[in-house]
Amino acid sequence: MISEEFFVPDEWGLPRLHASPYNPAVDHEWHEFEEFEETDEEVTDRREIGEFLEGVEKGYEV
């Protein structure tokens, strides 16, 4: 993570989430990690948590 708070979602295999249209000329790719929580919503990512965390570590090493 960048400054223990920010990340680039592509490096973690996650979609980009932008509140407004993304303009790479003036916006950065960083997303902010705030928290996580359990949900009853339908699964959209088939990775097990261990696989996801391995990807986070690999993305961080790059």
N, C-alpha and C positions, 0 to 999 in steps of 0.2 A: 504494500500500500504506500501511497505517496503521503508523506507526513503522518502516517498511521491513521489516515482518514479518507483519502481519495484513491480512486482506482479508475482504470480504463476498462470498461466492460468487455470489449473485444478480447482482452487478454484473459478474461475469466470465462469466456464462452457465454456471455450474457448479452441480451439486446440492449441497445442504447435507449435511454428514456430522456426525452427532452420536453420541457413544458411548452416550448415554442419552436418554430422551425429552426433547425440547426444550420448555422452558417460558419463553416470552418475558417473563414477569413477573420471573424471576430470572436468566435466561441472556442473553448477548449473541449477536449474529449473527456475530461475528468468527471467522474460521478462521485458523490459523497456517500460514505457508509455511515449510517446512523444507528440502525438496530435491525434485529430480525425477530420474527415471532412465528409461532405455529399458526397454521390456517387450515380451514376445511375446503378451500378452493381447489379446483381441479389441477392436477399436476401438469406443468408445462415443460418441465425439464426432467428427463428420465434418469439423470445421474443420481447415484447414491451420494449421500453427504460426504463420504470419504473421497469419492472421485472428484467431487466439486472442490473440496479443500486441497487436494493434490494439484488441481488446476490453478487454484489461487496461488499456491506456493511456486509453481512453475512460472506463472505470469510475473510474480514478484522477482524471480531470479533473472528474468530477461533484462 
